[in-house]
């Protein structure tokens, strides 16, 4: 087929002769799910204020993480007896999620520690009937989730501090209440072994920490406080949940300007919130993949036009959540292209069959889906090496001078990256703002996928 030129695509121009519409098959798509558990222990000496507000904030956090409302299940108070908690978690792991789904779990209530075998702390979530959902059971749950889901995030707003540290605490300081369960004898834990002393236990011994470290790329555990501290509840909601919700609701946490809030940014923003608003120490603690995406700036808003100043970083964050066992490679023939002369030339290696997408950030900062496109719509590829662009189309550097980025993305099912995008020539494209980034991120991070390293393309005059 003879090649002809089409109008410029700003950073890159395409030459081609045929146009076809993009098509997606009707294969099942991965889904995002959330389980929110809140207990206020009303009418007991261990009553906690503001827990209903925690649940409402957790629902908004889930939405910001791309969980549709119909997939958010909020269970609270007397429905969370030990048997009820078991049933809710079993329903999530066995019935609600499928392979490749993304899971968000949230708990707000009391935590408890007691002495276990071999001088080891047994840590528990405290059910509404004051029975304990112990750490080994939670570890088994997270193991099951991690083996099945493409990503697991757990926000735990409770205390796991016991022994002397919490025994010395007043139940309330007038403004806040510690979220460490105290039994009828007045003890917060079995103090034969002082669990809460940092010198006596490694954070990695926590079951949650163990699971997160075993599967570091797909799991993030966010604790409201460190081992030797208590988490606090107030009438306006628990401190950590207030901080998480505040940081994930706007752009303050997006410190690198890529439109996506990752674990590190969340921790830093939440810590700043607690330091500025409250006068007691409480350290937000992360275990697992700190670079895992948490939320999108402007997610859930009807429109969001805030510019994304680091769109190349958006691709890098998407890559951080990719499955490391799906090793996708991308190699540029030349990373420095002369405007108006050089053609883009690269190869992609895929370890298995799947749907391949080439995501590009132009040198002027636009998001562009290079492949599939109107000319070349069949993006199902076999395992092996693939040369791009294809014979039917070519891409030439057209400026402006600057640096662009490209990443190869491989999924088991088709992705709707081009939905709500505009056509700029044969390619789908969108402005580098929080609206485009949010939609791109929700699609990209949904399900199990592989992604290449992000390659930089420098365009020069």
Secondary structure, DSSP 8 states (H G I E B T S, - for coil): ----B----TTEEEEES--------------EEEEEEE---TTSTT--SSHHHHHHHHHHHHHHTT--GGGEEEEEGGGGSHHHHHHHHHIIIIII--TT-EEEEEEES-EEEEE-GGG-EEEEEE-TTS-EEEHHHHHHHHHHHHHH-SEEEEEEES----HHHHHTS-SB-SS-EE-B---TTS-SB-TTS-TT-GGG--GGGSHHHHHHHHTTTTEEEEESS-TTS--EE-TT--HHHHHHHHHHHSSTT-TTSSSEEEHHHHHHHHHHHHHHH-SS----EEEE-TTSEEEETTTT-S----B-S-HHHHHHHHHHTS-TTS--EEEES-SEEETTT-B--EEEEESS-EEEEEEEE-TTS-EEEEES-SS----EE-SEEEEES-TTEEEEE---SEEEEEEEEEESS---TTTT-EEETTEEEE-SBHHHHHHHHHHHTSS-EEE---EEEEEE-
